[in-house]
């Protein structure tokens, strides 16, 4: 039975992102110290798990735009298969709760190597000591994290901007752009109603936009309990495109930049095979797409803005499916039993 999105704590969190981003741009966090710590490193490794992996991917792009050498790692792989750390390196770890075991282990591994660690975490996070800690927002009340993600990317943008002013764009424009993206809720709801009943969804993005493709997949998976997968645009064209079935939707993230034309090709492919395509971007995509327009804040800041319509889509799909978007499917006894057999 369908539910109302007003029943979800997720809805309140999505709506809070404009105020959170505005606050974090002026929050008295040790951004200058974090920037100096990372800027003095030979290589900065950005690390996270789940949604925080996507924050780490965005951080890699932002730090490279600021002139640093940066490489992204999933926390598990960083701990188990990671690079040979040196004291001249630095590690930027994202973990909202501070409780994910491999994110904690990543900090411990860095400390053991003598490499300084910058930790971006929630206001209530507890965990190992880091060289510098920046705090985002209170612990979220929905399992589908949203505002903590946009908050983490906002603080990362401040770090990059301190290293090289203007490197990631106009930070002052970000709160307004986020609020404009929040105002797309009606469009996302209409899209969810048209798309309801699909077999699988594909998210697509290129360059800095790729992170949004992976993030929408996580949100649709965990909030609506539906099948979704994110791909880099070029990777999609080299095999995964063969999976597409008529009626299975495609969510494409794009904006002005080097990858725009290639991303248009991917969207056109989706239309050609009978897939409904939603284009989330500052400018119109190919004829035939559903366009959710978001403000143009440049490619580095785009993931903080363009993901919000996708969050709304996941929220509305959950309501149409009649499932609890907030509880990570723990109301399903077999799933809960399986979930409790391992540690996150």
N, C-alpha and C positions, 0 to 999 in steps of 0.2 A: 504494500500500500504506500502510495506516495506520501512524502512528508513535506513540511515547509522548511525552507532554509533557515527560518527564524528559530527553529528548534535546535540549531547547532551552535555550539560555542565557536566553531570554525568561522561562522559568519561574522561574529563580533571581532575576531582576530583579523580577518581580511580587512574589515572596515577601519581598523585601528592603525593601519600601516602608514597613512599620510602623517598623522600626528607623531608616530614613532620615528619615522625618518626625519621629520623636522627637528624633533628633540635631539636625536643622535647627531645631527650635523653640528649642534652647538653644545653637546654634552661634555662635561669636563673629564673626559677619558684621556689617558696618557698617550695620545696619538703621536705627539712629537717624539717621545721616547721610543715608541714602537717603530716609527719611521726611521729614526737614526739607527736602531738595532738592525733593521732589515737592510737599510741602504749600505751598511758597512760590511755586509756579508758577501762572500764570493758567489754563492748560490743560495737562493731562498726556496725551500721546499714547502709547498702549501698542501695541507693534509686535512681530510675530513671523512666522515662516514655518512651514507645516505644523502639526505638533503645537504648536509654539510660538505659532502664531496662536491656537490655542485657549487657551493660557495667557494670551495678551494679552487675549482676550475676558473671561476670568474676572477678570483684573486690573482691567479697566474697571469691572466691577460692584463689586468690592471697594473700589476707590478712590472711586467715587461713594457707596458706603455710608459711607465715612469723611468725606464732605463735600466731596470735590474734584470739579472738572470734568474728566472723562476721556473720551477717545474712542479706540476701537480701530481699528487699521489692519493689513492684511496688509503685510508688509515691501515687497514689490514695488510695491504701489500707493502706499505712503507715499513711496517714493523717486521714482517716476515721475509720480505724480499727487497727491501729498500736499498738506497745508495749507501756507499761508504761515507758516513758523516764525518766531517772535520770540524774542529773548533772555529774555523773561519766561515763555516756555513751558518744558516739560521733556518728555523722552522716556524711556519705560521700554521697554527692548529685551530680548526673550527670545531666546537662541540658545545651545543647550547646547554645541555644538562650537566656536562662534565662527567657523565656516568658511563659512556660507551667505552668498552674495555680497550679497544684498539686505539682510540684517540688518546686515552690516558697512557697507554703503552708507548704511543708516539712521543709524548712529552718526556716520558722516562728514558726512552732511547736517545732522544736529543740531549737530555741532561747528562746522561752517561758519556756521551761523546764530547761534552764540553761545548756544544752548540747552543747559542741562546734561543729561547723559544718565546714567541708571541702567541698568546692564547686569546681568541675572541669567543666569548661565552655569554650565557645568560646571566642575569642579575643574581639569580639564586644558585648558580653553579658552584659546586665544591669539587675539589680534586687536587692533583699534584701542583706544586709550586711551579710557576713559569717565570721567565725573566720579566715579562711585561704581560699584564692582563687587561683586556678591554671588555667591558660588559655592555650587553645589548638591551634586552627587555626581560621582564619577569617571565618565569617559566610558563609556557603556553598551556592552556587548559584543554586544547584539542590535540589528539595525537598527530593530526595532519599539520605539521609546523608550517607557518607562513610568515608571520611578522618577525620571527627570529631570523629567518633567512634573509629577508629584505634588510633587516637591521644589521646583520653581519656584513652584507655587501656594502651597506652605507658606511660603516666604520672602515672597511677596507678601502673604499674610495677616498676617505679622508686621509688615510695613510699614504696612498699613492699621490694624492694631491699635495701633501706636505713634502714628499720627496721631489716631485717635479710639478709645480703649480700649473694647473690646466691640463695635465696629461690625460685625465680621464673625462674631461668635459666640465660643464658648468654645474657645480654641486648645488648652487643656490636654486637652480631650476628643478631639482629633484623632488622636493615635497609637492609642488604643484603638479608635476607630471604623474606622481604616484596617485594623487587624488583624482586626476583625470582618468587614470586607469581603473580606479575603484568605481568610478561612475559608469563603467561598461557593464555593470552587473546585469542590467536588463537584456542587453544583447547576448551576453553569455548564457542567460537563462533560456532565451528563445532558441539559441543554438542547441542547447542540451535537449530541449523538447523535440527539435527536429531530428536530432541524432540518436535519440533513445532507441535502444535495441540493436545497436551495432555489434559486430563480432569482435573487432579489435580496433584500437585507435593507434595511429602513428604520429609522433611528434617529430618535427624536422627543424633544424637550424644549422647555420654554418658560422665558423669563426666564433666570436663571443656569444652569438645567438644559440650555439649548440647546447649550452647549458640549460636553456629554457626548454628545449626538447626533452632532455632527460628529466627535468624537474616536473614537467606536466605529466609525464608517465608515472612518476612516483605518486603525485597527488591523485590522479585518477585511480591508480592501483589501491592506495591505502584509504582514500575517502569513499570512493564509489564502488570499490571492489570489482572493477572492470579491467579487462585486459588492455594494456597500453604499453608502447615501447618507444623510446626516443633514439634518434639517429642523427649523426652528422649528415648534411645534405649529400656530400660526395660518396660517403660510405653507403648510403641508401641506394644510390644509383648503380652500385656495383654488386648487386645480389639481392638485398632485402626488398627491393621494389617488386620482386616476383611474388611476394606474399599478398599484394593488394587485391582485395575483392570489391566488386561494386557495392557501395553502401557503407564500406568501412571508412571512417573519416580520417582526415589528415589535418593536423594543426601545424601551421608553418609560421615560424618567427623570422622576421627579416627587418632590414633597415638599410639606409644608404651606407655603402661600403663595398669593399672588393668582392664580397660573395653575393651581392644582391642579384645579379643576373643569373648566376648558377642556381640560386634558391628559387627564382622564378621558374626555371626549367623543371625543378622538382614539383612545384605546385601545378604546373601545366600537365605534367605526367599524371598526377593524381586525378585531375579533371578528365584527362583522356581515357583513363581506365574506369571511369564511373564512380570515383570516390568523391564525396563531398569534402571541400577544402575550405578551411578557415585561415585567413591570412591576417596575422597580428603584426602590424607594422605602422610606421608613420605615413606611408604612402601606399597607394592602391597597388594590388598585385594583378595577376592575369585576369582577363574577363572571365566571369563565372564563379569567382571565389566569394565567400562571405568575408567581408572586411571588417575587422575590429580595429579601429584607428587608435593608436596610442601616440603620445607626444614624442617628438624626435629629441632625444637627449644625447645622441651619439652612441656608437657601438659599445663603448666600455660601460656606460651606465644603463644601457638598454635592458639587460637581464633583470634589473631591479624594478623596472616598469612593466615590461611586456609579460612577465609571468603572472601578473595580477588577474587579467581576464581568464587565464588558464586556471587559476585557483578558483575563480567563480564558476567556471565550467565544471570542475570536479565537484564543487559543492552542490550545484544544481543537479548533476547526474546522480549524486548520492541520494538527494531528496526524491528524485523520480524513481530510483531503485528501491526506495523505502528502507534504506540501511542507515545506521548511525555513523555519520562521517567522523565522529570524534574519538571512537573507542578502539581503533585499530583491529576491528573484527573480533574483539575478545568476547562478544556476546554469542559467538558461535563455538559451542563446547569442543568439537574436534579440533578446530583451529586453535583455541585457547590451550588445549592440552599439548598440541604440537609446539606451540609458541613457548610454553613454559619449560620445554626440554632443553632449551639453549639460552645462552646469555648474550645480550646485545652489547 
